[in-house]
């Protein structure tokens, strides 16, 4: 397989893995919704983890912590609204009002590992 094509496929699967992590759905439910085979999802999950492990020096020098800015929460909303976080690497994370801080922390960690 050509390197350029493999890089595009890897990037595509990184985005898919990130979307599934943010969705909160099970792998099987997400794959069914997206028309993916769970076996392909698991293969790419392992493959990307292996590729990342093969280049630890590069990842440690280029890994970026998502930049966070202080916000002020105003409690004058009559309805709970979803929040969208845009991370430097271009990922958009939509957080429902029901999300816990633990869930959000896991999602942000997963996004940081994909960068």
CNS distance restraints for C-alpha pairs under 8 A (distance, minus, plus):
assign (resid   1 and name CA) (resid   5 and name CA) 7.11 0.50 0.50
assign (resid   1 and name CA) (resid   6 and name CA) 6.75 0.50 0.50
assign (resid   2 and name CA) (resid   6 and name CA) 6.23 0.50 0.50
assign (resid   3 and name CA) (resid   7 and name CA) 6.13 0.50 0.50
assign (resid   4 and name CA) (resid   8 and name CA) 6.32 0.50 0.50
assign (resid   5 and name CA) (resid   9 and name CA) 6.19 0.50 0.50
assign (resid   6 and name CA) (resid  10 and name CA) 6.01 0.50 0.50
assign (resid   7 and name CA) (resid  11 and name CA) 6.14 0.50 0.50
assign (resid   8 and name CA) (resid  12 and name CA) 6.12 0.50 0.50
assign (resid   9 and name CA) (resid  13 and name CA) 6.17 0.50 0.50
assign (resid  10 and name CA) (resid  14 and name CA) 6.10 0.50 0.50
assign (resid  10 and name CA) (resid  44 and name CA) 7.92 0.50 0.50
assign (resid  10 and name CA) (resid  48 and name CA) 7.41 0.50 0.50
assign (resid  11 and name CA) (resid  15 and name CA) 6.34 0.50 0.50
assign (resid  12 and name CA) (resid  16 and name CA) 6.33 0.50 0.50
assign (resid  13 and name CA) (resid  17 and name CA) 6.02 0.50 0.50
assign (resid  13 and name CA) (resid  44 and name CA) 6.66 0.50 0.50
assign (resid  14 and name CA) (resid  18 and name CA) 6.17 0.50 0.50
assign (resid  14 and name CA) (resid  48 and name CA) 7.54 0.50 0.50
assign (resid  14 and name CA) (resid 114 and name CA) 6.70 0.50 0.50
assign (resid  15 and name CA) (resid  19 and name CA) 6.12 0.50 0.50
assign (resid  16 and name CA) (resid  20 and name CA) 6.24 0.50 0.50
assign (resid  17 and name CA) (resid  21 and name CA) 6.23 0.50 0.50
assign (resid  17 and name CA) (resid  41 and name CA) 7.79 0.50 0.50
assign (resid  17 and name CA) (resid  45 and name CA) 7.08 0.50 0.50
assign (resid  18 and name CA) (resid  22 and name CA) 6.25 0.50 0.50
assign (resid  18 and name CA) (resid 110 and name CA) 7.16 0.50 0.50
assign (resid  18 and name CA) (resid 111 and name CA) 6.46 0.50 0.50
assign (resid  18 and name CA) (resid 114 and name CA) 7.31 0.50 0.50
assign (resid  19 and name CA) (resid  23 and name CA) 6.00 0.50 0.50
assign (resid  20 and name CA) (resid  24 and name CA) 6.67 0.50 0.50
assign (resid  20 and name CA) (resid  25 and name CA) 6.53 0.50 0.50
assign (resid  20 and name CA) (resid  26 and name CA) 7.91 0.50 0.50
assign (resid  20 and name CA) (resid  27 and name CA) 7.18 0.50 0.50
assign (resid  20 and name CA) (resid  30 and name CA) 6.41 0.50 0.50
assign (resid  21 and name CA) (resid  25 and name CA) 7.53 0.50 0.50
assign (resid  21 and name CA) (resid 107 and name CA) 6.41 0.50 0.50
assign (resid  21 and name CA) (resid 110 and name CA) 7.09 0.50 0.50
assign (resid  22 and name CA) (resid  93 and name CA) 6.68 0.50 0.50
assign (resid  22 and name CA) (resid  94 and name CA) 7.69 0.50 0.50
assign (resid  22 and name CA) (resid 107 and name CA) 5.87 0.50 0.50
assign (resid  25 and name CA) (resid  29 and name CA) 6.20 0.50 0.50
assign (resid  25 and name CA) (resid  30 and name CA) 5.80 0.50 0.50
assign (resid  26 and name CA) (resid  30 and name CA) 6.05 0.50 0.50
assign (resid  27 and name CA) (resid  31 and name CA) 5.97 0.50 0.50
assign (resid  27 and name CA) (resid  38 and name CA) 6.79 0.50 0.50
assign (resid  27 and name CA) (resid  41 and name CA) 7.86 0.50 0.50
assign (resid  28 and name CA) (resid  32 and name CA) 6.10 0.50 0.50
assign (resid  28 and name CA) (resid  38 and name CA) 6.07 0.50 0.50
assign (resid  29 and name CA) (resid  33 and name CA) 6.19 0.50 0.50
assign (resid  30 and name CA) (resid  34 and name CA) 6.10 0.50 0.50
assign (resid  31 and name CA) (resid  35 and name CA) 5.69 0.50 0.50
assign (resid  31 and name CA) (resid  36 and name CA) 4.58 0.50 0.50
assign (resid  31 and name CA) (resid  37 and name CA) 6.10 0.50 0.50
assign (resid  31 and name CA) (resid  38 and name CA) 5.90 0.50 0.50
assign (resid  31 and name CA) (resid  41 and name CA) 7.60 0.50 0.50
assign (resid  32 and name CA) (resid  36 and name CA) 6.22 0.50 0.50
assign (resid  32 and name CA) (resid  37 and name CA) 7.59 0.50 0.50
assign (resid  36 and name CA) (resid  40 and name CA) 7.21 0.50 0.50
assign (resid  36 and name CA) (resid  41 and name CA) 7.22 0.50 0.50
assign (resid  37 and name CA) (resid  41 and name CA) 6.45 0.50 0.50
assign (resid  38 and name CA) (resid  42 and name CA) 6.15 0.50 0.50
assign (resid  39 and name CA) (resid  43 and name CA) 6.06 0.50 0.50
assign (resid  40 and name CA) (resid  44 and name CA) 6.20 0.50 0.50
assign (resid  41 and name CA) (resid  45 and name CA) 6.10 0.50 0.50
assign (resid  42 and name CA) (resid  46 and name CA) 6.20 0.50 0.50
assign (resid  43 and name CA) (resid  47 and name CA) 5.99 0.50 0.50
assign (resid  44 and name CA) (resid  48 and name CA) 5.84 0.50 0.50
assign (resid  45 and name CA) (resid  49 and name CA) 6.26 0.50 0.50
assign (resid  46 and name CA) (resid  50 and name CA) 6.08 0.50 0.50
assign (resid  47 and name CA) (resid  51 and name CA) 6.09 0.50 0.50
assign (resid  48 and name CA) (resid  52 and name CA) 6.03 0.50 0.50
assign (resid  49 and name CA) (resid  53 and name CA) 6.17 0.50 0.50
assign (resid  50 and name CA) (resid  54 and name CA) 6.20 0.50 0.50
assign (resid  51 and name CA) (resid  55 and name CA) 6.76 0.50 0.50
assign (resid  52 and name CA) (resid  56 and name CA) 6.59 0.50 0.50
assign (resid  52 and name CA) (resid  59 and name CA) 7.32 0.50 0.50
assign (resid  55 and name CA) (resid  59 and name CA) 6.34 0.50 0.50
assign (resid  56 and name CA) (resid  60 and name CA) 6.00 0.50 0.50
assign (resid  57 and name CA) (resid  61 and name CA) 6.37 0.50 0.50
assign (resid  58 and name CA) (resid  62 and name CA) 6.17 0.50 0.50
assign (resid  59 and name CA) (resid  63 and name CA) 5.31 0.50 0.50
assign (resid  63 and name CA) (resid 112 and name CA) 7.77 0.50 0.50
assign (resid  63 and name CA) (resid 115 and name CA) 6.67 0.50 0.50
assign (resid  64 and name CA) (resid 112 and name CA) 7.13 0.50 0.50
assign (resid  64 and name CA) (resid 115 and name CA) 7.28 0.50 0.50
assign (resid  65 and name CA) (resid 112 and name CA) 6.46 0.50 0.50
assign (resid  66 and name CA) (resid  87 and name CA) 6.21 0.50 0.50
assign (resid  66 and name CA) (resid  88 and name CA) 6.55 0.50 0.50
assign (resid  66 and name CA) (resid 112 and name CA) 6.67 0.50 0.50
assign (resid  67 and name CA) (resid  87 and name CA) 7.27 0.50 0.50
assign (resid  67 and name CA) (resid  88 and name CA) 7.06 0.50 0.50
assign (resid  80 and name CA) (resid  97 and name CA) 5.95 0.50 0.50
assign (resid  81 and name CA) (resid  96 and name CA) 7.17 0.50 0.50
assign (resid  81 and name CA) (resid  97 and name CA) 6.05 0.50 0.50
assign (resid  82 and name CA) (resid  94 and name CA) 6.68 0.50 0.50
assign (resid  82 and name CA) (resid  95 and name CA) 5.51 0.50 0.50
assign (resid  82 and name CA) (resid  96 and name CA) 4.57 0.50 0.50
assign (resid  82 and name CA) (resid  97 and name CA) 5.47 0.50 0.50
assign (resid  83 and name CA) (resid  94 and name CA) 5.66 0.50 0.50
assign (resid  83 and name CA) (resid  95 and name CA) 5.05 0.50 0.50
assign (resid  83 and name CA) (resid  96 and name CA) 6.57 0.50 0.50
assign (resid  83 and name CA) (resid  97 and name CA) 7.59 0.50 0.50
assign (resid  84 and name CA) (resid  92 and name CA) 6.61 0.50 0.50
assign (resid  84 and name CA) (resid  93 and name CA) 5.45 0.50 0.50
assign (resid  84 and name CA) (resid  94 and name CA) 4.31 0.50 0.50
assign (resid  84 and name CA) (resid  95 and name CA) 6.10 0.50 0.50
assign (resid  85 and name CA) (resid  92 and name CA) 5.68 0.50 0.50
assign (resid  85 and name CA) (resid  93 and name CA) 4.97 0.50 0.50
assign (resid  85 and name CA) (resid  94 and name CA) 6.35 0.50 0.50
assign (resid  85 and name CA) (resid  95 and name CA) 7.84 0.50 0.50
assign (resid  86 and name CA) (resid  90 and name CA) 6.51 0.50 0.50
assign (resid  86 and name CA) (resid  91 and name CA) 5.93 0.50 0.50
assign (resid  86 and name CA) (resid  92 and name CA) 4.56 0.50 0.50
assign (resid  86 and name CA) (resid  93 and name CA) 6.35 0.50 0.50
assign (resid  87 and name CA) (resid  91 and name CA) 5.39 0.50 0.50
assign (resid  87 and name CA) (resid  92 and name CA) 6.36 0.50 0.50
assign (resid  87 and name CA) (resid  93 and name CA) 7.84 0.50 0.50
assign (resid  89 and name CA) (resid 115 and name CA) 6.71 0.50 0.50
assign (resid  91 and name CA) (resid 111 and name CA) 7.75 0.50 0.50
assign (resid  95 and name CA) (resid  99 and name CA) 6.38 0.50 0.50
assign (resid  95 and name CA) (resid 104 and name CA) 7.53 0.50 0.50
assign (resid  99 and name CA) (resid 103 and name CA) 6.23 0.50 0.50
assign (resid  99 and name CA) (resid 104 and name CA) 6.76 0.50 0.50
assign (resid 100 and name CA) (resid 104 and name CA) 6.30 0.50 0.50
assign (resid 101 and name CA) (resid 105 and name CA) 5.97 0.50 0.50
assign (resid 102 and name CA) (resid 106 and name CA) 6.29 0.50 0.50
assign (resid 103 and name CA) (resid 107 and name CA) 6.26 0.50 0.50
assign (resid 104 and name CA) (resid 108 and name CA) 6.16 0.50 0.50
assign (resid 105 and name CA) (resid 109 and name CA) 6.17 0.50 0.50
assign (resid 106 and name CA) (resid 110 and name CA) 6.19 0.50 0.50
assign (resid 107 and name CA) (resid 111 and name CA) 6.26 0.50 0.50
assign (resid 108 and name CA) (resid 112 and name CA) 6.14 0.50 0.50
assign (resid 109 and name CA) (resid 113 and name CA) 6.27 0.50 0.50
assign (resid 110 and name CA) (resid 114 and name CA) 6.42 0.50 0.50
assign (resid 111 and name CA) (resid 115 and name CA) 6.61 0.50 0.50
